[in-house]
Amino acid sequence: MGSSAKVRPVTDVLPEGAKLHWLGRRRYDRVMLFFHGGGFTIPAGDHHFRFLPAVQDALKGSVGEIGIAFLEYSMAPQAQFPIQLRQANAALTHLLEHGAHPSNIVLCGDSAGGNLALQAISHILHPLPNLPPPPALSRLWVAPR
């Protein structure tokens, strides 16, 4: 996470060595879980902490208030697949354990983060062996836009 970011997130420490940063207050009633890009080798930059609040403000006008949870996952080459998927799974589990309803969680990401969002969805639908079980989701809606 960039050191000169103006947004000061609230952070939850998750299993698997990940951190979940909330931009603004924690909201479990409607949350966007964001996975950053960077080829799994470049950590999140300050630009994410300028871009995501702008997204949050834009959404406020169309869909209402939404919480943004930003996963800080481990970087390659030190952390290799499937650790980032384990961390994404831990983030989803955390949201659900704190009362988020599956229909009110939006998974999104840019570049490698988009790949990680799709990995998480795939793991929910087709669990991989030797990984923690995916969160129990009663419904999964995928809407590419």
C-alpha positions in Angstrom: 0.0 0.0 0.0 1.4 3.4 -1.0 2.8 5.5 1.8 1.5 8.9 0.6 -2.1 7.9 0.1 -4.5 10.5 1.4 -7.2 7.9 2.2 -6.4 6.3 5.5 -8.1 2.9 5.4 -9.3 0.9 8.4 -7.6 -2.5 8.3 -8.7 -6.0 9.2 -6.0 -8.6 9.5 -7.1 -11.9 7.8 -5.9 -15.4 7.9 -3.4 -16.5 5.3 -1.3 -13.3 5.8 -3.7 -10.9 4.0 -5.1 -7.6 5.0 -8.5 -6.2 4.1 -8.5 -2.4 3.9 -11.8 -0.5 4.2 -12.0 2.8 2.3 -14.3 4.8 4.6 -16.3 3.0 7.2 -17.0 -0.7 7.2 -20.2 -1.6 5.5 -21.4 -5.2 5.4 -24.9 -4.4 4.0 -23.5 -3.6 0.6 -19.8 -4.1 -0.2 -17.5 -4.1 -3.2 -14.5 -6.4 -2.6 -11.7 -5.1 -4.8 -8.6 -7.0 -5.9 -5.8 -4.8 -7.3 -3.8 -5.5 -10.5 -0.1 -5.6 -11.0 0.7 -9.0 -12.3 0.7 -10.4 -8.8 4.2 -8.8 -8.4 3.4 -5.1 -7.9 1.7 -4.0 -4.7 -1.2 -1.6 -4.7 -0.3 2.0 -5.4 -1.6 5.4 -4.3 -3.6 5.6 -7.5 -5.9 2.8 -6.2 -6.6 5.0 -3.1 -7.6 7.9 -5.4 -9.6 5.8 -7.9 -11.7 3.8 -5.5 -13.1 6.7 -3.5 -14.1 8.2 -6.8 -15.9 5.0 -7.7 -17.6 5.0 -4.3 -18.8 8.6 -4.9 -20.1 7.8 -8.4 -22.0 4.7 -7.1 -23.5 6.8 -4.3 -25.5 8.7 -6.9 -26.8 5.6 -8.8 -27.0 2.7 -6.3 -26.5 4.4 -2.9 -23.9 4.0 -0.2 -21.5 1.1 -0.7 -18.5 0.0 1.3 -15.2 -0.7 -0.4 -13.0 -3.4 0.9 -9.6 -3.6 -0.7 -7.6 -6.9 -0.4 -3.9 -6.5 0.1 -2.7 -10.0 -1.0 0.8 -11.4 -1.0 3.1 -10.8 -3.9 4.9 -13.2 -6.2 7.5 -14.5 -6.5 7.7 -15.1 -2.8 4.0 -16.0 -2.7 3.0 -18.4 -5.4 -0.4 -19.7 -6.5 -2.7 -20.5 -4.8 -1.8 -18.2 -1.9 -3.6 -15.2 -3.4 -6.7 -17.4 -4.0 -6.5 -18.5 -0.4 -6.4 -14.9 0.7 -9.3 -13.9 -1.5 -11.2 -16.8 0.0 -10.4 -15.6 3.5 -11.6 -12.1 2.5 -15.0 -13.5 1.3 -15.3 -15.6 4.4 -14.6 -12.6 6.6 -17.3 -10.5 4.9 -19.9 -13.3 5.2 -19.0 -14.0 8.9 -19.6 -10.3 9.6 -23.1 -10.3 8.1 -22.6 -9.5 4.4 -25.3 -11.2 2.3 -23.9 -12.9 -0.8 -26.2 -10.9 -3.0 -24.7 -7.7 -1.7 -21.1 -8.5 -2.4 -19.6 -7.3 -5.6 -16.2 -8.9 -6.6 -14.1 -6.7 -8.9 -10.5 -6.0 -9.8 -8.2 -4.6 -12.4 -5.8 -6.8 -14.5 -4.4 -9.5 -12.2 -7.1 -8.5 -9.7 -9.8 -9.3 -12.2 -8.2 -12.6 -12.7 -8.2 -13.2 -8.9 -11.9 -12.3 -8.8 -12.6 -14.9 -11.5 -10.5 -17.5 -9.6 -12.5 -16.9 -6.5 -15.8 -17.4 -8.4 -14.4 -20.5 -10.0 -13.3 -21.9 -6.6 -16.8 -21.3 -5.3 -18.4 -23.1 -8.2 -15.7 -25.9 -8.5 -13.7 -26.1 -5.3 -10.0 -26.9 -5.7 -8.5 -29.7 -3.7 -6.1 -28.8 -0.9 -7.6 -25.3 -0.5 -9.9 -24.2 2.3 -13.5 -24.7 1.3 -15.1 -21.8 -0.4 -17.5 -19.6 1.5 -21.0 -21.0 1.6 -22.9 -18.8 -0.8 -26.6 -19.4 -1.3 -26.6 -17.7 -4.7 -23.9 -16.6 -7.0 -24.8 -14.1 -9.7 -22.3 -13.3 -12.4 -23.1 -10.2 -14.4 -20.3 -9.1 -16.8 -20.7 -5.5 -17.7 
